[in-house]
Amino acid sequence: MRFVIFIGCFFLSFALNAQFKADTVWVEGRSFAMHTVEKGQTLFSLAKYYSTTVDEVIALNSECASGLKVGQVLKIAITATPPAQTAPAKSGATYVVKAGDTLYSISRMYGISADELRKLNHGLPAGLINGDSIVVPAEMKPLPDSERVDTSSGEPEVYDIVLMLPFYATYKDSMLSRDYRLRDAAIQLYRGAMMAADSLESAGLQAKIHVVDVLDDKVSIQAVLKKDVMKQADLVIGPLFKDVIPEVSAWCKDHQVHMVVPVQQPNRVLLNAPSISKTVPGSATQWMAMARYVAEKHAADNVVLVDSKILDDKKLVEAFKEEWFRLKKDSLKRVVVFNDPATFSLESKLTGARNIVLVPTSDKKVIGAVFKALGSKNVEVFGTEAWDDMDFISVADRNKYHVHFPQNTFVDYSVVPTQRWIETYRSRFKSEPSNFAFVGYDVMLFYGRGLKTYGRELGQHLNEIDGSYLATQFNFFKTAKDAGYENSAVNIVRTDNYELHRVN
């Protein structure tokens, strides 16, 4: 079955459908919602929406104790005071949840599906909690590893992927240059994602991709989140605007749908958003990666860190120093503080051996003073991602000092798979791919593979998704207990013979 692509612009007549369909009735002086269950809804999401509890819903609808069915009509009290939550009545054997357990791993252990496991435990609305006991089939014993398979029966599941991108299709105001750049990025991301869809289809993933035109507008995004297409979502990629990301991430958290942020955004978008993963490492994360690289590859060299004293650069300096200390137990005393270009000097810090000079800033004044102070010593210089586009750093200096910097995407045009991919892109879209096209391809391929292997639980298995990618590496870590995941994999490139080469 081929991927089915739906392109929708949801900014006209967007208040027609409510998120939950229900009629209100009165019975013996109490108000009840007669709710029709739709795809993707859970006991937990219904209870939260109607300000009640899972136990109260089950008490009024005993037939839903084993799980919800699409089209099922539930009676839900909407005026009663919710009782204190109690543990649901359970039957069967019990299993104590351990750190690292997932629905997928436990279901494989007992030879049942994840859905069957949920039904045995009233939907597991709070997820798996370390130390809690859950119900497992009493008649089944844990299978040996060699026999643990997913026994889900029937046709392969068809997943719904929502791609939120700013196409400005119904935008009525004059577009600014920023808007044109964002639209171009959206088109490239979309094209790359469609290329990945072909690869995923060949690998056996059945999915529908719904493309939604989303701009930087909190009112419009709320309307989009109420659309039918969202009720079916199994994975959301986007949006690109930081002001509407919290709106979408809150919805994804409530509906247990994983959300992907595919472009650079501040880490605060991950706060209180456990269902999000951010594929572009932040600047501080990049400089932690630089510290690991230098500690491994230049352990015997003289390492010098330049502190620009600029507030925005301070977090990069501190990130490097903290990671360096963790790895080397060395406080990195060779730190040069930049005060004034006329008096800045590195001479006292450089030695006759190889020197590694780290300059975590994008300030032209600081960078110019550093290169002027390097002289003829054996030096390699490390800068920020922004250095890639800085024309004032001469080609000669880049090559002489083997300038290094981090990149979130690095395209190696010399390898055959990349060359073939570019040829296919040119043939299909009659244009050249930008970095955003590679990002769209890698992100869709990575998360599509996750859906195929782990279903809606892919967010719990981000570092278990196999495969190689054209320009992006993936290695996620949870940024805080109740926060989302940030990609820590950084491409570090080095200038050699007037060309860039990835070195990690």
C-alpha positions as CSV (number, residue, x, y, z in Angstrom):
1,M,0.0,0.0,0.0
2,R,1.4,3.4,-1.0
3,F,1.8,6.4,1.3
4,V,-1.3,8.6,1.0
5,I,-0.5,12.3,1.1
6,F,-3.1,14.8,2.3
7,I,-2.4,18.5,1.9
8,G,-4.7,20.7,4.0
9,C,-4.8,24.5,4.7
10,F,-6.8,24.8,7.9
11,F,-7.4,28.5,8.2
12,L,-10.8,28.8,6.7
13,S,-14.0,27.9,8.6
14,F,-11.8,26.2,11.3
15,A,-14.3,26.4,14.2
16,L,-16.8,23.9,12.8
17,N,-15.8,20.8,14.7
18,A,-15.2,20.4,18.4
19,Q,-12.4,18.1,19.7
20,F,-14.9,15.9,21.5
21,K,-18.3,15.0,20.0
22,A,-21.0,14.7,22.7
23,D,-24.7,15.5,23.4
24,T,-25.6,16.6,26.9
25,V,-28.5,14.9,28.7
26,W,-30.1,15.3,32.2
27,V,-30.8,12.2,34.3
28,E,-32.2,12.5,37.8
29,G,-30.9,16.1,38.2
30,R,-27.4,15.3,37.0
31,S,-25.8,16.4,33.7
32,F,-24.2,13.7,31.5
33,A,-22.2,13.9,28.3
34,M,-23.1,11.2,25.9
35,H,-19.7,10.9,24.3
36,T,-18.9,9.1,21.0
37,V,-15.4,7.6,21.1
38,E,-13.1,8.5,18.2
39,K,-9.8,7.2,17.1
40,G,-6.9,8.1,19.4
41,Q,-9.0,8.9,22.4
42,T,-8.2,7.2,25.7
43,L,-9.9,6.9,29.1
44,F,-7.2,9.2,30.4
45,S,-7.8,11.9,27.8
46,L,-11.6,11.7,28.2
47,A,-11.4,11.9,32.0
48,K,-9.1,14.9,31.8
49,Y,-11.4,16.7,29.3
50,Y,-14.5,16.2,31.3
51,S,-12.7,17.0,34.7
52,T,-13.5,13.6,36.1
53,T,-11.4,10.4,36.8
54,V,-10.8,7.2,34.9
55,D,-12.5,5.2,37.7
56,E,-15.6,7.4,37.4
57,V,-15.9,6.9,33.7
58,I,-15.5,3.1,34.2
59,A,-18.1,3.1,37.0
60,L,-20.7,4.5,34.6
61,N,-19.6,2.4,31.6
62,S,-18.5,-1.0,32.8
63,E,-18.1,-2.2,29.2
64,C,-15.1,0.2,28.7
65,A,-13.0,-1.4,31.5
66,S,-11.3,-3.6,28.9
67,G,-10.6,-0.7,26.5
68,L,-12.3,1.8,24.2
69,K,-13.8,1.1,20.8
70,V,-14.2,3.7,18.0
71,G,-17.9,4.6,17.8
72,Q,-18.7,3.4,21.4
73,V,-21.0,5.8,23.2
74,L,-20.1,6.6,26.9
75,K,-22.1,8.3,29.6
76,I,-19.9,10.7,31.5
77,A,-21.0,12.8,34.5
78,I,-20.0,16.4,34.0
79,T,-21.4,18.0,37.2
80,A,-20.6,15.4,39.8
81,T,-17.6,16.0,42.1
82,P,-14.9,13.5,41.1
83,P,-14.2,11.0,43.8
84,A,-10.7,10.4,45.1
85,Q,-8.8,8.2,42.7
86,T,-8.4,4.6,43.7
87,A,-6.5,1.8,42.1
88,P,-8.6,0.0,39.4
89,A,-9.9,-3.4,40.2
90,K,-7.5,-5.9,38.6
91,S,-7.4,-9.6,37.9
92,G,-4.6,-11.8,36.8
93,A,-0.9,-12.1,37.7
94,T,1.1,-9.0,38.4
95,Y,4.4,-7.7,37.1
96,V,6.5,-5.1,38.9
97,V,7.7,-2.4,36.5
98,K,11.5,-1.9,36.4
99,A,13.6,1.0,35.2
100,G,13.8,0.8,31.4
101,D,10.6,-1.2,30.9
102,T,8.3,-0.2,28.1
103,L,4.9,-1.4,27.0
104,Y,6.6,-2.8,24.0
105,S,9.2,-4.8,26.0
106,I,6.7,-6.2,28.5
107,S,4.2,-7.1,25.9
108,R,6.9,-9.0,24.0
109,M,7.9,-10.7,27.2
110,Y,4.5,-12.2,27.6
111,G,3.7,-12.8,23.9
112,I,0.8,-10.3,23.8
113,S,0.3,-7.0,22.0
114,A,0.8,-3.6,23.7
115,D,-2.9,-2.9,23.2
116,E,-3.8,-6.1,25.1
117,L,-1.5,-5.1,27.9
118,R,-3.2,-1.7,28.1
119,K,-6.7,-3.3,28.2
120,L,-5.6,-5.4,31.2
121,N,-4.7,-2.2,33.0
122,H,-7.6,0.2,32.2
123,G,-5.5,1.8,29.4
124,L,-2.5,2.6,31.6
125,P,-3.4,6.4,31.5
126,A,-0.4,7.4,33.6
127,G,2.0,5.2,31.6
128,L,4.5,2.9,33.3
129,I,5.9,3.9,36.7
130,N,9.0,2.3,38.1
131,G,8.0,0.1,41.1
132,D,4.3,-0.1,40.3
133,S,2.6,-3.4,39.8
134,I,0.6,-4.0,36.5
135,V,-1.6,-6.9,35.5
136,V,-0.3,-9.5,33.0
137,P,-2.0,-12.6,31.8
138,A,-2.3,-15.1,34.7
139,E,-2.0,-18.1,32.4
140,M,1.2,-16.9,30.7
141,K,4.7,-17.0,31.9
142,P,7.5,-14.8,30.6
143,L,8.8,-16.2,27.3
144,P,12.5,-16.7,26.7
145,D,14.2,-14.0,24.6
146,S,14.3,-16.2,21.5
147,E,10.5,-16.6,21.6
148,R,9.5,-13.0,22.4
149,V,7.7,-11.7,19.4
150,D,4.9,-9.1,18.8
151,T,1.8,-11.2,18.4
152,S,-0.4,-8.4,17.1
153,S,-2.7,-10.0,14.5
154,G,-4.5,-8.8,11.4
155,E,-3.5,-6.3,8.8
156,P,-0.4,-4.1,9.4
157,E,-1.4,-0.9,11.1
158,V,-1.7,2.3,9.0
159,Y,-0.2,5.3,10.8
160,D,-1.1,8.9,10.5
161,I,1.8,11.4,10.4
162,V,1.0,15.1,10.6
163,L,3.5,17.5,9.0
164,M,3.1,21.1,10.2
165,L,4.9,23.5,8.0
166,P,4.5,27.2,7.1
167,F,3.4,27.3,3.4
168,Y,1.6,30.7,3.7
169,A,-1.0,29.3,1.4
170,T,-3.9,31.4,2.7
171,Y,-1.8,34.3,4.1
172,K,-3.4,37.6,3.2
173,D,-0.8,40.1,4.4
174,S,2.3,41.2,2.5
175,M,5.0,38.6,3.0
176,L,8.3,39.8,4.5
177,S,11.7,38.4,3.5
178,R,11.6,36.3,6.7
179,D,8.3,34.8,5.5
180,Y,9.7,33.9,2.1
181,R,12.7,32.2,3.7
182,L,10.5,30.2,6.0
183,R,8.3,29.1,3.1
184,D,11.3,28.1,1.1
185,A,12.5,26.0,4.1
186,A,9.1,24.5,4.5
187,I,9.0,23.4,0.8
188,Q,12.5,21.9,1.1
189,L,11.6,20.0,4.3
190,Y,8.4,18.8,2.6
191,R,10.2,17.5,-0.4
192,G,12.8,15.7,1.6
193,A,10.1,14.1,3.7
194,M,8.3,12.9,0.6
195,M,11.6,11.3,-0.6
196,A,11.8,9.5,2.7
197,A,8.2,8.4,2.4
198,D,9.2,6.4,-0.7
199,S,12.0,4.7,1.2
200,L,9.7,3.9,4.1
201,E,7.0,2.5,1.8
202,S,9.6,0.1,0.3
203,A,10.5,-0.9,3.9
204,G,6.9,-1.9,4.6
205,L,5.6,1.1,6.6
206,Q,2.0,2.0,5.8
207,A,1.2,5.6,6.6
208,K,-0.9,8.6,5.7
209,I,1.0,11.9,5.7
210,H,-1.2,14.9,6.4
211,V,0.4,18.2,5.5
212,V,-0.9,21.2,7.4
213,D,-0.2,24.9,6.7
214,V,0.7,26.3,10.2
215,L,1.8,29.8,10.8
216,D,2.9,31.8,13.9
217,D,-0.6,32.3,15.2
218,K,-1.9,30.9,18.5
219,V,-5.5,31.4,17.5
220,S,-5.1,29.5,14.3
221,I,-3.1,26.7,15.9
222,Q,-5.9,26.0,18.4
223,A,-8.3,25.7,15.5
224,V,-6.0,23.2,13.8
225,L,-5.7,21.1,16.9
226,K,-9.5,20.6,16.9
227,K,-9.5,19.3,13.4
228,D,-10.4,15.7,12.6
229,V,-6.9,15.1,11.1
230,M,-5.4,15.7,14.6
231,K,-7.7,13.1,16.2
232,Q,-6.0,10.5,14.0
233,A,-2.4,11.6,14.5
234,D,0.2,9.0,15.6
235,L,3.2,11.4,15.0
236,V,3.5,15.2,14.6
237,I,6.5,16.8,12.9
238,G,6.6,20.6,13.4
239,P,5.6,23.3,13.7
240,L,8.6,25.6,13.1
241,F,7.6,28.6,15.3
242,K,8.6,28.7,18.9
243,D,5.5,30.6,20.0
244,V,3.0,27.9,18.9
245,I,5.2,24.9,19.8
246,P,3.9,24.9,23.4
247,E,0.3,24.8,22.1
248,V,1.0,21.7,20.0
249,S,3.2,20.1,22.6
250,A,0.5,20.4,25.3
251,W,-1.9,18.7,22.9
252,C,0.6,16.0,22.1
253,K,1.2,15.4,25.8
254,D,-2.6,15.1,26.5
255,H,-3.1,12.7,23.6
256,Q,0.1,10.7,24.1
257,V,1.4,11.5,20.6
258,H,5.1,12.1,20.0
259,M,6.1,15.5,18.5
260,V,9.2,16.3,16.6
261,V,10.9,19.8,16.5
262,P,13.0,19.6,13.3
263,V,14.7,23.0,13.4
264,Q,16.8,25.0,15.9
265,Q,14.7,26.1,18.8
266,P,15.7,27.1,22.4
267,N,15.6,24.2,24.9
268,R,12.8,25.8,26.9
269,V,10.3,24.4,24.3
270,L,11.1,21.0,26.0
271,L,10.1,22.1,29.4
272,N,7.1,20.2,30.7
273,A,6.9,18.5,27.3
274,P,7.8,14.9,27.8
275,S,6.3,13.9,24.4
276,I,8.7,16.1,22.4
277,S,12.1,15.4,20.8
278,K,14.2,18.2,19.3
279,T,16.5,17.0,16.5
280,V,18.8,20.0,16.4
281,P,21.3,20.2,19.3
282,G,21.4,23.6,21.1
283,S,24.6,25.7,21.2
284,A,25.5,24.5,24.7
285,T,25.0,20.9,23.6
286,Q,27.3,21.5,20.6
287,W,30.1,22.8,22.8
288,M,29.7,19.8,25.1
289,A,30.3,17.7,22.0
290,M,33.3,19.8,21.2
291,A,34.7,19.2,24.6
292,R,34.3,15.4,24.2
293,Y,36.0,15.5,20.8
294,V,38.9,17.6,22.0
295,A,39.4,15.4,25.1
296,E,39.5,12.3,22.9
297,K,41.5,13.5,19.9
298,H,43.8,16.2,21.5
299,A,44.4,14.8,24.9
300,A,48.2,15.5,24.6
301,D,47.8,18.9,23.1
302,N,47.9,22.4,24.7
303,V,44.2,23.5,25.0
304,V,43.4,27.2,25.3
305,L,39.9,28.6,25.7
306,V,39.0,32.2,24.8
307,D,36.3,33.8,26.9
308,S,34.7,36.7,25.0
309,K,33.0,38.0,28.1
310,I,29.8,38.3,26.0
311,L,26.8,37.2,27.9
312,D,25.4,35.0,25.1
313,D,28.8,33.3,24.7
314,K,29.1,32.6,28.4
315,K,26.9,29.5,28.4
316,L,29.1,28.0,25.7
317,V,32.2,28.6,27.7
318,E,30.6,27.1,30.8
319,A,29.3,24.1,28.8
320,F,32.7,23.3,27.5
321,K,34.4,23.8,30.9
322,E,31.9,21.6,32.7
323,E,32.1,18.8,30.2
324,W,35.9,19.1,30.1
325,F,36.1,18.8,33.9
326,R,33.7,15.8,33.9
327,L,36.0,14.0,31.4
328,K,39.4,15.2,32.4
329,K,39.0,16.3,36.0
330,D,40.9,19.4,34.9
331,S,39.5,22.9,35.6
332,L,41.1,24.1,32.3
333,K,43.2,26.9,33.7
334,R,44.4,28.1,30.2
335,V,41.5,30.5,29.7
336,V,42.2,33.8,28.0
337,V,39.6,36.6,28.7
338,F,39.1,39.0,25.9
339,N,39.1,42.6,27.0
340,D,40.3,44.9,24.2
341,P,41.4,44.0,20.6
342,A,44.5,46.3,20.9
343,T,45.8,44.5,24.0
344,F,44.6,41.0,23.4
345,S,47.4,38.4,23.3
346,L,47.7,34.6,23.3
347,E,51.5,34.4,23.3
348,S,51.8,33.4,27.0
349,K,49.3,30.6,26.6
350,L,50.7,29.0,23.4
351,T,53.5,26.4,23.4
352,G,55.9,24.9,20.8
353,A,53.7,21.8,20.5
354,R,50.3,21.7,18.9
355,N,47.9,24.2,20.3
356,I,44.1,23.9,20.3
357,V,42.5,27.3,20.5
358,L,38.7,27.3,21.3
359,V,36.8,30.4,20.4
360,P,33.1,30.0,21.3
361,T,31.8,33.3,19.9
362,S,30.4,34.7,16.7
363,D,31.6,38.3,17.5
364,K,33.7,39.6,14.6
365,K,35.8,41.8,16.8
366,V,36.9,38.9,19.0
367,I,37.4,36.5,16.1
368,G,39.6,39.0,14.2
369,A,41.8,39.6,17.3
370,V,42.2,35.9,17.8
371,F,43.5,35.2,14.3
372,K,45.8,38.2,14.5
373,A,47.3,36.8,17.7
374,L,48.0,33.3,16.4
375,G,51.2,34.0,14.6
376,S,53.2,31.1,13.2
377,K,52.7,28.6,16.0
378,N,51.2,25.2,15.4
379,V,47.6,26.0,16.0
380,E,44.2,24.5,15.3
381,V,41.2,26.8,15.9
382,F,37.7,25.7,16.9
383,G,34.7,28.1,16.4
384,T,30.9,28.1,16.4
385,E,28.5,26.9,13.8
386,A,28.1,30.5,12.6
387,W,31.7,30.5,11.4
388,D,30.7,28.5,8.3
389,D,29.1,31.6,6.8
390,M,31.5,34.2,8.0
391,D,33.2,35.7,4.9
392,F,35.6,37.9,6.9
393,I,37.5,34.7,8.0
394,S,39.9,34.3,5.1
395,V,40.2,31.1,3.2
396,A,43.9,31.1,3.9
397,D,43.4,31.3,7.7
398,R,40.7,28.6,7.6
399,N,43.1,26.3,5.9
400,K,46.3,27.3,7.8
401,Y,44.7,26.8,11.2
402,H,42.5,23.9,10.2
403,V,39.4,25.7,11.4
404,H,36.9,23.3,13.1
405,F,33.2,24.1,13.9
406,P,30.1,22.1,14.8
407,Q,27.3,21.5,12.2
408,N,23.9,20.1,12.8
409,T,23.8,18.8,9.2
410,F,26.8,17.8,7.1
411,V,26.4,16.6,3.6
412,D,29.3,14.6,2.2
413,Y,28.9,15.1,-1.5
414,S,31.8,12.7,-2.3
415,V,29.9,9.5,-1.2
416,V,27.8,7.6,-3.8
417,P,24.5,7.3,-1.8
418,T,24.4,11.1,-1.4
419,Q,25.1,11.6,-5.1
420,R,22.4,9.2,-6.1
421,W,19.9,10.9,-3.7
422,I,20.7,14.3,-5.1
423,E,20.2,13.0,-8.7
424,T,16.8,11.6,-7.7
425,Y,15.8,14.9,-6.0
426,R,16.8,16.9,-9.1
427,S,14.8,14.6,-11.4
428,R,11.7,14.8,-9.2
429,F,11.7,18.4,-8.2
430,K,13.7,20.1,-11.0
431,S,15.8,22.0,-8.4
432,E,18.8,21.7,-6.1
433,P,18.2,20.4,-2.5
434,S,19.2,22.7,0.3
435,N,20.2,21.5,3.8
436,F,16.5,21.6,4.8
437,A,15.7,18.9,2.2
438,F,18.3,16.7,3.8
439,V,16.8,17.4,7.2
440,G,13.3,16.6,6.0
441,Y,14.5,13.3,4.6
442,D,16.5,12.3,7.6
443,V,13.9,13.3,10.1
444,M,11.0,11.5,8.3
445,L,13.1,8.4,7.7
446,F,14.3,8.2,11.4
447,Y,10.8,8.7,12.9
448,G,9.1,6.6,10.3
449,R,11.4,3.7,11.1
450,G,10.5,4.3,14.8
451,L,6.8,4.1,14.0
452,K,7.2,0.9,12.1
453,T,9.2,-0.8,14.9
454,Y,7.6,0.7,18.0
455,G,4.3,2.2,17.0
456,R,3.1,5.2,19.1
457,E,5.6,4.3,21.7
458,L,8.6,5.3,19.5
459,G,9.3,8.2,21.9
460,Q,10.5,5.7,24.5
461,H,12.9,4.0,22.0
462,L,14.6,7.0,20.3
463,N,18.1,5.6,20.8
464,E,17.0,2.1,19.6
465,I,16.0,3.2,16.1
466,D,18.5,1.7,13.6
467,G,19.7,3.0,10.3
468,S,22.1,5.4,8.6
469,Y,21.2,8.9,7.4
470,L,22.4,11.3,4.8
471,A,23.3,14.4,6.9
472,T,22.1,14.0,10.4
473,Q,23.2,11.9,13.4
474,F,20.8,11.0,16.2
475,N,21.5,10.4,19.9
476,F,18.9,11.6,22.3
477,F,19.0,12.4,26.0
478,K,16.2,13.5,28.3
479,T,16.8,17.1,29.4
480,A,14.9,16.9,32.7
481,K,12.5,14.6,34.5
482,D,9.3,16.1,33.1
483,A,10.9,17.5,29.9
484,G,11.5,16.3,26.4
485,Y,14.5,14.9,24.5
486,E,17.3,16.8,22.8
487,N,19.5,15.3,20.1
488,S,23.2,15.4,21.3
489,A,24.7,14.1,18.1
490,V,26.8,16.9,16.5
491,N,28.8,16.8,13.3
492,I,32.3,18.4,13.8
493,V,33.9,19.5,10.6
494,R,37.6,20.4,9.9
495,T,39.1,22.4,7.1
496,D,41.8,20.5,5.2
497,N,43.1,21.3,1.7
498,Y,40.4,24.0,1.4
499,E,37.6,21.5,1.9
500,L,35.4,20.6,4.9
501,H,35.6,17.0,6.3
502,R,33.6,15.5,9.1
503,V,36.0,14.2,11.8
504,N,33.7,12.6,14.4
